[in-house]
Amino acid sequence: MHREPAALTADAPAVLVGFARALRAAGVDAGPDRVQTFLTAAAHLRPEHRGDVYWAGRLTLCGEQDDLERYDRVFAAYFAPRGDRPGPVRRTPPPTRLRVADDSGPGPRADGGTDDAPGPPAAALASTAEVLRHRDVAALDRAERAALRRLLAAFALPGAQRRTPRRRPAARGDVDPGRTVRELLRAGGEPARLRHRARTRTPRRVVLLIDVSGSMTPYADALLRFAHAASHSGRPGPRGAARGRARAEVFTLGTRLTRVTREMSHRDPDTALAAVGAAVPDWSGGTRLGRMLRGFLDRWGQRGTARGAVVVVLSDGWERDDPALLAAQMSRLHRLAHRVVWANPRKARPGYAPLAAGMAAALPHVDAFVEGHSLAALEHLAAVVRGAVDA
């Protein structure tokens, strides 16, 4: 096995932390305590060996059965050699009895195999992915875009949790009179344990409004793939919360408003984007954000699509119409939605200031104004939508 140079060894903690961030973006609840345990485990093994990193992360970062498939998918994307396409993700086999393995024997591969074939060290491959996370999407070459697509495919975008009127059996909370009485009857009137119930929680709907005008062309493909992953990400809630899919509605904005939620239903991202391309008639055209927002609110938003949802606008804020119209519609949207988040790919550029008329008109009605130019920025956006961090 080829070993990594000393310089890469020094970077190993940074790239392993970056891998943990990618896992969180995919919906794995890899908190700081688990990441610290992961780093400690990797330090006691061989961080330059893919098999050691795989098992150290799998045993320390995954907390539920559902995490294992996400872990395999993110690991394959994050540690895949540049330009390679990962094979199909194998389903995690059922647990078997423990056995002692020879340290010199084969280890698992990124694609879920079991051989430890010679190749670039894990930390070197992860360094490439870690650098890619912070690169501007508009400046990527063809191979880097292919790697970015693999990482985007593992994304999850659940909305912030909300309480529902439904209640469920729980270890603590309000006394459940029905279950408690039935328990007393089963005990023949003898004293029995009190039964409790608690409100369930479910993720809020996420609505994505993606600008596909000419000025956003370099970012449109990545943002639509981000939306596709959000449409297919189902993440169980935290312990005690309701399990279910995060509902994402996707619209494109330009000179026309197009709902592409149905086109995004294809499981394969390439097929879904081809369907979106056929459905959207105004690619790389102008931008009429105010009119499009008014159309969205009149037809879908006011009826309930935006009510109580987390609405994310992905646009550079360039507006051809009167900015006052955009300000009025943003005010309507802000009153309906639980939270309005604006992601602008140009916000990360040095010296940027929201001087564009549309952006300046919209900002007073935005709860969070974030960047949207790179994979790391989209991970941060996902955390803001989830309510895990503030902008």
C-alpha positions as CSV (number, residue, x, y, z in Angstrom):
1,M,0.0,0.0,0.0
2,H,1.3,3.4,-1.0
3,R,1.7,5.6,2.1
4,E,1.1,9.3,2.3
5,P,3.8,11.9,2.5
6,A,4.4,13.7,5.8
7,A,2.7,16.9,4.7
8,L,-0.5,15.0,4.0
9,T,-0.3,13.3,7.4
10,A,-0.4,16.8,9.0
11,D,-3.5,17.6,7.0
12,A,-5.3,14.4,7.9
13,P,-7.4,15.8,10.8
14,A,-8.6,18.6,8.6
15,V,-9.7,16.3,5.8
16,L,-11.3,13.9,8.3
17,V,-13.3,16.8,9.8
18,G,-14.3,17.8,6.3
19,F,-15.6,14.2,5.7
20,A,-17.6,14.5,9.0
21,R,-19.1,17.8,7.7
22,A,-20.1,16.1,4.4
23,L,-21.8,13.4,6.5
24,R,-23.8,16.0,8.4
25,A,-24.8,17.5,5.1
26,A,-26.1,14.1,4.1
27,G,-28.2,13.8,7.2
28,V,-26.0,11.8,9.6
29,D,-26.1,13.2,13.1
30,A,-22.3,13.3,13.5
31,G,-22.0,15.8,16.3
32,P,-18.8,17.2,17.8
33,D,-18.4,14.3,20.3
34,R,-18.6,11.7,17.6
35,V,-16.2,13.6,15.4
36,Q,-13.7,13.8,18.3
37,T,-14.1,10.0,18.8
38,F,-13.6,9.5,15.1
39,L,-10.4,11.5,15.1
40,T,-9.1,9.7,18.1
41,A,-9.8,6.3,16.5
42,A,-8.2,7.3,13.3
43,A,-5.1,8.5,15.1
44,H,-4.7,5.1,16.7
45,L,-5.1,3.4,13.3
46,R,-3.6,4.3,9.9
47,P,-5.3,7.5,8.6
48,E,-3.5,7.0,5.2
49,H,-5.3,3.6,4.8
50,R,-8.7,3.8,3.3
51,G,-9.9,0.6,5.1
52,D,-8.9,2.0,8.5
53,V,-10.6,5.3,7.9
54,Y,-13.7,3.6,6.7
55,W,-14.1,1.4,9.8
56,A,-13.1,4.2,12.2
57,G,-15.8,6.4,10.8
58,R,-18.4,3.8,10.4
59,L,-18.1,2.7,14.1
60,T,-17.9,6.2,15.6
61,L,-20.0,8.5,13.3
62,C,-23.1,6.3,12.6
63,G,-25.7,6.1,15.3
64,E,-28.6,4.4,13.5
65,Q,-29.2,1.7,10.9
66,D,-30.3,4.4,8.4
67,D,-27.0,6.1,8.7
68,L,-25.0,3.2,7.2
69,E,-26.3,3.6,3.7
70,R,-25.6,7.4,3.8
71,Y,-22.2,6.7,5.2
72,D,-21.3,4.3,2.4
73,R,-22.5,6.8,-0.2
74,V,-20.7,9.8,1.2
75,F,-17.5,7.8,1.8
76,A,-17.5,6.5,-1.8
77,A,-18.0,10.1,-3.1
78,Y,-15.5,11.7,-0.7
79,F,-12.6,9.3,-1.1
80,A,-13.1,8.3,-4.7
81,P,-10.1,9.0,-6.9
82,R,-10.6,12.1,-9.0
83,G,-12.4,11.4,-12.3
84,D,-13.5,7.9,-11.2
85,R,-17.2,7.1,-11.0
86,P,-18.2,5.1,-8.0
87,G,-20.0,1.8,-8.5
88,P,-23.4,1.1,-7.2
89,V,-23.7,1.4,-3.4
90,R,-24.1,-2.0,-1.8
91,R,-26.6,-2.4,0.8
92,T,-25.2,-2.9,4.3
93,P,-25.2,-6.6,5.1
94,P,-26.8,-7.7,8.4
95,P,-24.5,-7.8,11.4
96,T,-22.6,-11.0,11.8
97,R,-20.7,-12.4,14.8
98,L,-17.5,-10.7,15.7
99,R,-14.3,-12.3,14.6
100,V,-10.6,-11.2,14.9
101,A,-9.1,-10.2,11.6
102,D,-5.4,-10.3,10.7
103,D,-4.0,-6.8,10.6
104,S,-2.2,-7.5,7.4
105,G,-5.3,-8.8,5.7
106,P,-7.5,-7.0,3.2
107,G,-9.7,-4.0,4.2
108,P,-12.9,-2.5,2.9
109,R,-12.7,-0.2,-0.2
110,A,-14.6,3.0,-0.8
111,D,-17.1,1.2,-3.0
112,G,-17.9,-1.2,-0.2
113,G,-15.6,-4.0,-1.5
114,T,-13.2,-5.9,0.7
115,D,-9.9,-5.7,-1.0
116,D,-7.2,-3.1,-0.1
117,A,-5.8,-2.6,-3.6
118,P,-2.9,-0.3,-4.1
119,G,-3.9,3.3,-4.9
120,P,-3.7,6.9,-3.7
121,P,-3.7,7.2,0.1
122,A,-7.1,8.0,1.7
123,A,-5.9,11.4,3.1
124,A,-4.6,12.5,-0.3
125,L,-8.0,11.7,-1.9
126,A,-9.8,13.4,0.9
127,S,-7.5,16.4,0.5
128,T,-8.8,16.8,-3.1
129,A,-12.4,16.6,-1.9
130,E,-11.7,19.0,0.9
131,V,-10.2,21.6,-1.5
132,L,-13.1,21.0,-3.9
133,R,-15.6,21.8,-1.1
134,H,-14.4,25.4,-1.0
135,R,-13.9,26.0,-4.8
136,D,-16.3,28.3,-6.6
137,V,-18.6,26.1,-8.7
138,A,-18.3,28.4,-11.7
139,A,-14.5,27.8,-11.8
140,L,-14.5,24.0,-11.8
141,D,-13.3,21.9,-14.7
142,R,-15.1,18.9,-16.1
143,A,-13.5,16.3,-13.7
144,E,-14.1,18.6,-10.7
145,R,-17.7,19.0,-11.6
146,A,-18.1,15.2,-11.8
147,A,-16.7,14.9,-8.3
148,L,-18.9,17.7,-7.1
149,R,-22.0,15.9,-8.5
150,R,-21.1,12.8,-6.5
151,L,-20.9,14.8,-3.3
152,L,-24.1,16.7,-4.1
153,A,-26.0,13.4,-4.6
154,A,-25.5,12.6,-0.9
155,F,-27.0,15.9,0.3
156,A,-30.0,16.0,2.6
157,L,-32.1,19.1,3.2
158,P,-34.6,18.7,6.0
159,G,-36.4,21.7,7.3
160,A,-36.5,22.9,10.8
161,Q,-38.6,20.7,13.1
162,R,-42.1,21.8,14.1
163,R,-44.5,20.3,16.7
164,T,-47.7,18.7,15.4
165,P,-51.0,18.3,17.2
166,R,-50.5,14.5,17.2
167,R,-49.2,12.8,20.3
168,R,-47.4,9.5,20.7
169,P,-46.5,7.3,23.6
170,A,-43.4,8.6,25.4
171,A,-41.3,7.8,28.5
172,R,-42.2,11.3,29.9
173,G,-44.6,14.1,29.2
174,D,-48.3,14.5,29.8
175,V,-50.2,11.6,31.4
176,D,-52.0,9.5,28.7
177,P,-55.4,8.8,30.4
178,G,-56.6,6.2,27.9
179,R,-53.5,4.0,28.1
180,T,-53.3,4.5,31.8
181,V,-56.9,3.4,32.4
182,R,-56.4,0.3,30.1
183,E,-53.3,-0.5,32.1
184,L,-55.3,-0.4,35.3
185,L,-58.0,-2.6,33.9
186,R,-55.5,-5.2,32.8
187,A,-54.1,-5.1,36.3
188,G,-57.6,-5.8,37.8
189,G,-57.8,-2.4,39.4
190,E,-54.4,-2.7,41.2
191,P,-52.0,0.3,41.0
192,A,-50.2,0.4,37.7
193,R,-47.6,2.6,36.0
194,L,-48.7,5.9,34.6
195,R,-48.5,6.1,30.9
196,H,-47.2,9.2,29.2
197,R,-47.5,10.8,25.8
198,A,-45.8,13.7,24.0
199,R,-46.3,15.7,20.8
200,T,-44.6,14.5,17.7
201,R,-42.3,16.6,15.6
202,T,-41.9,16.7,11.9
203,P,-39.7,18.7,9.5
204,R,-41.1,21.8,7.9
205,R,-41.7,21.9,4.1
206,V,-38.7,23.3,2.2
207,V,-39.5,25.5,-0.9
208,L,-36.6,26.1,-3.3
209,L,-36.9,29.0,-5.8
210,I,-33.9,28.7,-8.2
211,D,-32.9,31.6,-10.5
212,V,-32.0,30.1,-14.0
213,S,-31.4,33.4,-15.7
214,G,-28.3,34.2,-17.8
215,S,-26.3,35.6,-14.9
216,M,-26.8,32.4,-12.9
217,T,-26.0,30.0,-15.7
218,P,-22.6,28.9,-14.2
219,Y,-24.3,27.8,-11.0
220,A,-27.6,26.5,-12.4
221,D,-26.5,22.8,-12.8
222,A,-25.1,22.6,-9.2
223,L,-28.1,24.3,-7.7
224,L,-30.5,22.0,-9.5
225,R,-28.6,18.9,-8.4
226,F,-28.7,20.3,-4.9
227,A,-32.5,20.7,-5.3
228,H,-32.7,17.1,-6.6
229,A,-30.9,15.7,-3.6
230,A,-33.2,17.8,-1.3
231,S,-36.3,16.3,-3.1
232,H,-35.1,12.8,-2.4
233,S,-33.6,13.2,1.0
234,G,-35.6,11.5,3.7
235,R,-34.1,11.9,7.1
236,P,-35.6,10.6,10.3
237,G,-36.0,13.2,13.0
238,P,-34.0,13.2,16.2
239,R,-34.8,10.6,18.9
240,G,-38.4,10.8,19.8
241,A,-39.4,12.8,16.7
242,A,-41.6,11.7,13.8
243,R,-39.9,9.9,11.0
244,G,-40.7,11.0,7.5
245,R,-39.5,12.6,4.3
246,A,-38.5,16.2,4.2
247,R,-40.9,17.6,1.6
248,A,-39.2,19.9,-0.9
249,E,-41.0,21.9,-3.6
250,V,-38.8,23.2,-6.4
251,F,-39.5,26.1,-8.8
252,T,-37.3,27.9,-11.3
253,L,-37.3,31.7,-11.8
254,G,-36.4,33.6,-14.9
255,T,-38.8,35.4,-17.2
256,R,-41.3,32.6,-16.3
257,L,-42.2,30.7,-13.2
258,T,-42.0,26.9,-13.6
259,R,-42.8,24.3,-11.0
260,V,-40.3,21.3,-11.5
261,T,-41.1,19.2,-8.5
262,R,-42.6,16.5,-10.7
263,E,-39.5,16.5,-12.9
264,M,-37.3,16.2,-9.8
265,S,-39.1,13.0,-8.9
266,H,-36.8,10.9,-11.1
267,R,-34.3,9.0,-8.9
268,D,-31.4,9.5,-11.3
269,P,-30.1,13.1,-11.2
270,D,-29.2,13.2,-14.9
271,T,-32.6,12.0,-15.9
272,A,-34.2,14.5,-13.6
273,L,-32.2,17.4,-14.9
274,A,-32.9,16.4,-18.5
275,A,-36.6,16.5,-17.6
276,V,-36.2,19.9,-16.0
277,G,-34.4,21.2,-19.1
278,A,-37.3,20.1,-21.2
279,A,-39.9,21.7,-18.9
280,V,-38.2,25.1,-18.4
281,P,-38.5,27.4,-21.5
282,D,-36.5,30.4,-20.2
283,W,-33.0,29.1,-19.6
284,S,-30.3,31.8,-19.5
285,G,-32.8,34.6,-20.2
286,G,-33.6,37.7,-18.2
287,T,-34.8,38.0,-14.6
288,R,-38.1,39.3,-13.4
289,L,-38.0,38.2,-9.8
290,G,-40.8,40.5,-8.6
291,R,-43.3,39.2,-11.1
292,M,-42.3,35.6,-10.6
293,L,-42.6,35.9,-6.9
294,R,-46.0,37.5,-7.3
295,G,-47.1,34.6,-9.5
296,F,-45.7,32.0,-7.0
297,L,-47.5,33.6,-4.1
298,D,-50.8,34.0,-6.0
299,R,-50.9,30.5,-7.4
300,W,-49.1,28.3,-4.8
301,G,-47.8,30.3,-1.8
302,Q,-51.0,31.8,-0.6
303,R,-52.7,28.5,-0.8
304,G,-50.3,26.8,1.6
305,T,-47.1,25.9,-0.2
306,A,-45.2,28.7,1.5
307,R,-47.3,28.9,4.7
308,G,-45.1,27.8,7.6
309,A,-42.4,26.6,5.2
310,V,-38.7,27.4,5.0
311,V,-38.4,29.2,1.6
312,V,-34.9,29.4,0.0
313,V,-34.3,31.8,-2.9
314,L,-31.1,30.9,-4.8
315,S,-30.4,34.0,-6.9
316,D,-27.8,36.8,-7.4
317,G,-30.6,39.3,-7.0
318,W,-30.3,41.0,-10.4
319,E,-33.8,42.4,-11.3
320,R,-35.0,43.9,-14.6
321,D,-38.3,45.2,-13.3
322,D,-39.1,47.8,-10.6
323,P,-37.4,46.8,-7.3
324,A,-40.4,48.1,-5.4
325,L,-42.5,45.2,-6.8
326,L,-39.8,42.7,-5.6
327,A,-39.8,44.4,-2.2
328,A,-43.6,44.1,-1.9
329,Q,-43.6,40.4,-2.9
330,M,-40.8,39.6,-0.5
331,S,-42.8,41.3,2.3
332,R,-45.8,39.0,1.4
333,L,-43.5,36.0,1.4
334,H,-41.9,36.9,4.7
335,R,-45.4,37.1,6.4
336,L,-46.4,33.7,5.1
337,A,-43.2,31.6,5.5
338,H,-41.6,30.4,8.7
339,R,-38.3,31.6,7.5
340,V,-36.9,33.1,4.3
341,V,-33.3,32.3,3.3
342,W,-31.5,34.0,0.4
343,A,-28.4,32.2,-1.0
344,N,-26.4,34.4,-3.4
345,P,-23.4,32.8,-5.2
346,R,-21.8,36.3,-5.6
347,K,-21.8,37.1,-1.9
348,A,-18.4,35.3,-1.5
349,R,-16.6,37.5,-3.9
350,P,-14.1,40.0,-2.4
351,G,-15.6,43.4,-1.9
352,Y,-19.1,42.2,-2.5
353,A,-21.9,44.5,-1.3
354,P,-25.6,44.0,-2.0
355,L,-25.8,47.1,-4.2
356,A,-27.9,45.5,-7.0
357,A,-31.4,47.1,-6.9
358,G,-33.2,43.8,-6.5
359,M,-30.9,42.5,-3.8
360,A,-31.1,45.7,-1.8
361,A,-34.9,45.7,-2.1
362,A,-35.2,42.0,-0.9
363,L,-32.7,42.1,2.0
364,P,-35.0,43.8,4.6
365,H,-37.4,40.8,4.2
366,V,-34.9,38.0,4.5
367,D,-34.2,36.2,7.7
368,A,-30.8,34.8,6.6
369,F,-28.5,35.9,3.8
370,V,-25.9,33.3,2.9
371,E,-23.4,32.3,0.2
372,G,-24.2,29.8,-2.4
373,H,-21.1,29.5,-4.6
374,S,-19.5,26.2,-3.3
375,L,-20.2,22.9,-1.7
376,A,-19.2,24.2,1.7
377,A,-21.5,27.1,1.2
378,L,-24.4,24.8,0.3
379,E,-23.6,22.7,3.4
380,H,-23.9,25.8,5.5
381,L,-27.1,26.7,3.7
382,A,-28.5,23.2,4.6
383,A,-27.6,23.8,8.3
384,V,-29.4,27.2,8.2
385,V,-32.5,25.6,6.7
386,R,-32.3,22.8,9.3
387,G,-32.1,25.5,12.0
388,A,-28.8,24.1,13.3
389,V,-26.9,27.4,12.9
390,D,-27.7,31.1,12.2
391,A,-26.6,32.8,9.1
